[in-house]
Amino acid sequence: MPDTPNRGRRIADLQADDRPREKLLAHGVDTLSNSELLAILIATGTPQCSAIELAQNLLHQADGSLDVLGRFSLLDFKKQRGIGDAKAITLMAALELGRRRQAAPSDVPLKIVSSRDVVRIFGPMLRDLNHEEAWVLYLNRANLVVQKSRHAVGSSHHVTIDARQITREALDLRADGVVLCHNHPSGMPKPSREDVAMTRQLKEALALFDIRLLDHVVVAGETWESLGGEEEGKR
């Protein structure tokens, strides 16, 4: 739904059906624009700017993208006049809840069939981070997820993978397969030489115990690339 400007008008001056809270109660949450939803979180404006205008200004700073807004830091939010610590924290908490909902496990065991299944699990968790993290899925013989674990936290351009630790955990869990996933904060999903070497090392370590490396996926923002695991080199 398009965001319509209300420049210079207080929310209290709007018709009841145009006020975000009243509109939500009368017509449902899905009828609200992004700026109206943000205005509910912002709650109050300033003498010069309504909560809806503050929300529209924030979206403008984020090029109209909720994905970009989700990567805003506390300082990024506070660059907007009228957004202090309390409002910025509320917005960051709401956006983080949205991320966690996407990443939350379902009650049904997850089955990994393709790289896209891996991205569906880890994309919401990793795409907005400003540092690299490595996560591991341990699978049974039917490729159902037995456990999801954060393996390592790195810097903005590197994360260290311990092949022996992953192999040891796979043995402890009696896993038949492993999937590795990490992110590139740069936004470029192309695997580095280190990524390729790391994949080969992990594959060889697991193979000693007849455990399969099914995939290694690199997530970079909204894009991703697979190193292929058992079909290394096919991307």
Number of C-alpha atoms within 10 A of each C-alpha: 9 8 15 12 11 16 12 11 15 19 20 10 9 12 10 13 13 16 19 25 18 13 17 18 10 12 11 11 14 10 14 20 15 19 25 25 18 21 24 16 16 22 14 18 19 13 9 12 20 23 26 30 24 23 25 23 17 25 19 12 17 17 12 16 13 14 15 14 21 20 17 20 12 17 12 15 21 18 12 15 13 19 24 15 12 11 18 21 16 14 22 18 13 14 18 16 12 14 18 13 13 16 16 13 12 9 6 7 11 17 15 19 12 12 20 15 13 24 22 12 19 23 25 21 20 27 26 22 18 15 18 22 24 22 20 21 26 24 27 18 12 11 20 19 19 19 15 14 13 13 19 15 16 13 12 15 12 18 20 16 22 13 17 13 12 21 21 13 13 24 15 9 14 15 23 22 24 27 23 26 25 29 32 28 22 14 15 16 20 17 20 11 9 12 20 15 12 17 22 17 16 23 23 16 19 22 14 10 12 12 22 22 26 24 25 29 27 29 29 22 21 15 15 22 18 25 24 19 22 14 12 17 10 9 11
